[in-house]
Amino acid sequence: MKLKILILDTKSAFYQKHLLKVEINDEKSVVSLYVENLKCVKDGYRVIAIQSDYETLDLGKVVLSEQGKGEFVLNLDRDDIDLKGIALLYEKSVPLIGFKGSKIENYEVYLFHC
């Protein structure tokens, strides 16, 4: 599965180039994320997955270098995951989000429901 990237708020000084790749095969689910030119923040960005039932999975954090580069790889050890999107969160903002297929309308509701 590959996710289409939607970049939000391109007027901000957050970004220029990003790559988000999610691989799911018959035996395992692996989330691989590579980020370049994203603003470096002290505590990193939370990586959140939106599943097909719109429940969210907190996958952990990606911490970037001072140059704004970072990588995140997580083996979920599950084959029953159907992801609709992956987002990077910082506080109450979503500087980067990718969707499988079409954009999820009002995705903020699902990401910030807690």
Backbone torsions as a table, in degrees:
resi	resn	phi	psi	omega
1	MET	NA	134.2	173.6
2	LYS	-119.2	143.5	-179.6
3	LEU	-103.9	137.9	173.6
4	LYS	-77.9	139.2	-177.1
5	ILE	-93.8	132.7	170.8
6	LEU	-117.4	120.7	179.8
7	ILE	-97.7	128.1	-177.6
8	LEU	-100.2	150.1	172.1
9	ASP	51.2	60.8	-177.9
10	THR	-70.2	-6.4	176.4
11	LYS	-76.7	-20.4	-179.4
12	SER	-77.0	168.6	-179.5
13	ALA	-89.4	28.5	-175.0
14	PHE	-75.9	-42.3	-164.7
15	TYR	-156.0	167.0	172.6
16	GLN	-143.2	-40.7	-177.6
17	LYS	-139.6	131.2	-179.1
18	HIS	-143.3	152.1	174.4
19	LEU	-135.1	129.4	176.7
20	LEU	-129.3	122.9	-177.8
21	LYS	-132.5	131.3	176.0
22	VAL	-123.8	127.2	179.0
23	GLU	-115.2	128.9	175.0
24	ILE	-133.4	123.1	176.4
25	ASN	-123.7	-171.5	-173.8
26	ASP	-63.8	-26.5	-172.8
27	GLU	-106.7	-22.1	-176.3
28	LYS	-156.3	162.6	175.6
29	SER	-118.0	121.9	-179.5
30	VAL	-124.3	127.3	174.8
31	VAL	-103.0	120.5	178.2
32	SER	-120.4	128.5	-176.7
33	LEU	-133.9	129.1	174.4
34	TYR	-125.7	129.3	-177.8
35	VAL	-125.3	138.3	177.1
36	GLU	-137.9	140.3	177.7
37	ASN	65.6	29.5	173.2
38	LEU	-98.7	143.5	-177.6
39	LYS	-57.4	129.9	178.6
40	CYS	-76.3	125.4	176.4
41	VAL	-120.6	147.8	-170.2
42	LYS	-51.6	-51.4	-173.6
43	ASP	-95.9	4.0	179.4
44	GLY	82.9	-176.8	-179.1
45	TYR	-111.0	138.4	172.9
46	ARG	-75.5	139.4	176.2
47	VAL	-105.5	117.4	-175.6
48	ILE	-121.8	132.2	175.3
49	ALA	-102.2	139.7	172.3
50	ILE	-105.3	121.5	-178.7
51	GLN	-86.3	171.4	-177.6
52	SER	-63.2	-24.0	177.0
53	ASP	-91.3	9.7	178.4
54	TYR	69.8	9.6	169.5
55	GLU	-76.3	154.3	-178.8
56	THR	-110.4	152.2	174.3
57	LEU	-121.8	124.2	174.6
58	ASP	-84.4	112.2	-174.2
59	LEU	-91.1	-8.0	-179.1
60	GLY	123.4	-155.7	-178.0
61	LYS	-128.1	149.7	169.8
62	VAL	-115.6	125.2	179.8
63	VAL	-106.7	129.6	-175.8
64	LEU	-95.7	155.0	173.7
65	SER	-73.8	171.5	177.6
66	GLU	-62.8	-21.7	177.4
67	GLN	-82.5	-0.2	178.4
68	GLY	81.9	23.7	179.8
69	LYS	-112.1	146.0	177.3
70	GLY	-163.7	157.8	177.6
71	GLU	-132.3	149.8	-179.6
72	PHE	-145.2	124.6	176.0
73	VAL	-133.0	130.9	-179.5
74	LEU	-140.3	124.8	173.7
75	ASN	-92.6	115.5	-176.2
76	LEU	-80.0	-10.8	-179.9
77	ASP	52.5	33.5	177.5
78	ARG	-140.4	149.3	176.4
79	ASP	-116.6	7.6	-176.8
80	ASP	-103.3	19.4	-176.5
81	ILE	-95.3	129.7	174.9
82	ASP	-121.8	99.1	-176.0
83	LEU	-88.5	140.1	174.4
84	LYS	-103.6	-19.1	-179.3
85	GLY	-170.8	162.1	175.3
86	ILE	-133.5	134.8	-179.1
87	ALA	-131.1	148.3	167.5
88	LEU	-101.5	129.5	-179.6
89	LEU	-117.7	143.0	171.6
90	TYR	-137.0	115.5	-174.0
91	GLU	53.6	-119.9	-179.9
92	LYS	-109.8	32.1	177.6
93	SER	-123.3	160.2	-179.5
94	VAL	-125.2	85.6	-177.7
95	PRO	-71.9	-19.4	-179.9
96	LEU	-151.3	132.0	177.9
97	ILE	-147.7	143.1	176.3
98	GLY	-127.4	147.4	-177.7
99	PHE	-124.0	146.6	169.0
100	LYS	-87.5	114.3	-176.7
101	GLY	81.5	-134.3	-175.2
102	SER	-84.2	161.9	180.0
103	LYS	-63.0	140.0	174.0
104	ILE	-83.2	116.7	178.4
105	GLU	-67.0	141.1	179.2
106	ASN	55.0	39.4	-178.7
107	TYR	-59.5	-24.1	179.4
108	GLU	-59.8	-33.2	178.5
109	VAL	-58.4	-42.0	-178.5
110	TYR	-76.4	-37.6	-177.0
111	LEU	-73.4	-32.3	-175.1
112	PHE	-116.3	29.0	-177.8
113	HIS	-70.3	-17.5	-179.0
114	CYS	-84.9	NA	NA
